[in-house]
Amino acid sequence: MAVKIDDKIIEYVGILAKLNLSEEEKKKAGEDMSRMLEYIDKLNELDTRGTAPMSHIFDISNVFREDEITNGDQSGEMLSNAPRQKDKQYQVPRTVE
């Protein structure tokens, strides 16, 4: 393991996370962090030569649909409900002098 988790690191992480940890919680957090780093070290032992990098565990491609206009231009219909309109826009009373 490259990094040894000590009280200084636990204190620093607690400050970053805005946590007020008791001594027992600090001890438990240190043990948990050490176990996580040991697991990462174990993963680093795997031979990944010939394995292509991937961004997702499933072989998927772009699942987004193309943008298609389904309702068309309804500006005339919407403006027909306006009490006043001018140049194909809603006309409202002036609010700023």
TAGI-V536549 format. One record per backbone hydrogen bond with DSSP energy under -0.5 kcal/mol. NH is the residue of the N-H (numbers start at 1). CO is the residue of the C=O. E is the energy in kcal/mol with one decimal. If there is no record, write none. Layout:
# TAGI-V536549
NH;CO;E
NH;CO;E
This chain:
# TAGI-V536549
5;3;-0.6
6;4;-0.7
10;6;-2.2
11;7;-2.6
12;8;-2.2
13;9;-2.8
14;10;-2.4
15;11;-2.0
16;12;-2.5
17;13;-2.4
18;15;-1.0
19;14;-3.2
21;19;-0.8
26;22;-2.5
27;23;-2.1
28;24;-2.2
29;25;-2.7
30;26;-2.3
31;27;-2.0
32;28;-2.4
33;29;-2.7
34;30;-2.2
35;31;-2.3
36;32;-2.2
37;33;-2.4
38;34;-2.3
39;35;-2.0
40;36;-2.2
41;37;-2.4
42;38;-2.1
43;39;-2.2
44;40;-1.8
45;41;-0.6
45;42;-1.0
46;43;-1.4
48;46;-0.9
51;48;-2.0
52;50;-0.6
60;58;-1.5
70;68;-0.5
74;72;-0.7
78;74;-2.4
79;75;-2.9
80;76;-1.3
81;78;-1.3
82;79;-1.6
86;89;-2.4
89;86;-0.8
91;84;-2.1
92;90;-0.5
